[in-house]
Amino acid sequence: MIKMHLKSLSFGKQIAYAAGMIGWSTMTNIIIVMLPYFYLPPSNAGLPTLVPQLVLFGAFNILSIIAASGRLVDAVFDPFIASRSDASQNPNGRRMPFMKWAIIPAMIFCALVFYPLQKGESLHNAWWLTIMLCLFFVSVTTYIIPYNALLAEVTQTPNQKVKLSSYQQVGFVIGIILSACTNNFADLVESYFSVANRSEAVQIAIWGLCILSGIVMLLPIIFINEKEYSTAKPTHIPLWPAIVSTFKNGNFKYYLISDFAFYTALSIISSGLLFFCTVLLGLPESDGGKFMGAMVLFSLLFYPIVNFGSAKFGKKPFVLLAFAVLCIIFITIFFLGKLPLPPQTQIYLLVLSASFPLAALGILPTAILADIAQKDTLETGENHEGMFFAVKYLFVKLGQTLGIAIFAMLTIYGKDPGNDYGLRLNGIVGFVLCLIALICFSKFKEDK
């Protein structure tokens, strides 16, 4: 066996590692949560529309095309950075040097996404948004691919992987909370800094979140010496054969399709949360962060259950149950505002029901993939964990982008009070996606 003589990460270093996920999650989810709301806001948001609602082929509006274009650049860059990281012979390690140089560009370009060239509806804003999104995705990919590859290298047993993945997931959900509270932070900016313009208040709030993200992304680099915890050697497989080799793994293919469908569905919920609150339920936009926070905090109660239960019964049953619960949740979204319950009760029932899937699908897939990557390393003798995580995160980001694109496309059919059918259709699409994920992952073969 390999790596058994290596030092194990102390609790403090595990927390430092997980902190890196807070920054990535915060900035990525700012894009998911705020991009549609900032550039194509509902009529009651108090924000100007910044890009034209042009429609191509009867379905694709300009915002969905912009979101997809950024990920097309990412699609090329993900495997490239994974290949460079896997093959790196840097004396300081294969992963940390890439992560270090990615932080400042990611912060800057994330913030600049929300600084359109003109303050009204304009195609110039569309071009600016496309360029800034591409630069942001490239920067943040340079951090997250090496970062996630480290998980497989600094853990030695499946239980260690699940444990570190749990801490990592806590970081991920903290990022979701922070991004969902962007409007709440904008309220504070308006109150304490006398900023009267709502767009400017949102921009300042986003800058603050980006700076915080950069600080926490530094913590793994500062507190973990990669060379002390990993003896993984550079791989010498060229880029394309390395990509192809990951798809020869049958379990990985089932994993990948399910993960892609899940992140597409999750992105639809994140993109639509502010719309669901303000349009379907008539609640203040600042409540969006409160409800997201409640969902994430409640999900923490399920972490011990998921950890102990997956060790006893296996990871697969918990993943399948999570997908089944999500199917029910998305059907409920279609009927929001029409149920015989107060609006706040409806949204709380929705977000609290989502807590278990958020916990299970946050913790287990990363640990499952680390198992797949480590098993592949033992069987092939090649350390290309980075490529497995690159392909995964390529599909994660494609899923996130598809979710934004689907949400933006469906706004054509109604996104305002009294004209909300497009928002409701997101529930049907999400149900279909989660059902696909459930069926595909049922074919996954888990080692006992």
Secondary structure, 3 states (H helix, E strand, C coil): CCCCCCCCCCHHHHHHHHHHHHHHHHHHHHHHHHHHHHHCCCCCCCCCCCCCCCEECCCEEHHHHHHHHHHHHHHHHHHHHHHHHHCCCCCCCCCHHHHHHHHHHHHHHHHHCCCCCCCCCCHHHHHHHHHHHHHHHHHHHHHHHHHHHHHHHHCCCHHHHHHHHHHHHHHHHHHHHHHHCHHHHHHHHHHHCCCCCHHHHHHHHHHHHHHHHHHHHHHHHHHCCHHHHCCCCCCCCCHHHHHHHHHCCHHHHHHHHHHHHHHHHHHHHHHHHHHHHHHHCCCCCCHHHHHHHHHHHHHHHHHHHHHHHHHHHCHHHHHHHHHHHHHHHHHHHHCCCCCCCCHHHHHHHHHHHCHHHHHHHHHHHHHHHHHHHHHHHHHHCCCCHHHHHHHHHHHHHHHHHHHHHHHHHHHHHCCECCECHHHHHHHHHHHHHHHHHHHHHCCCCCCC
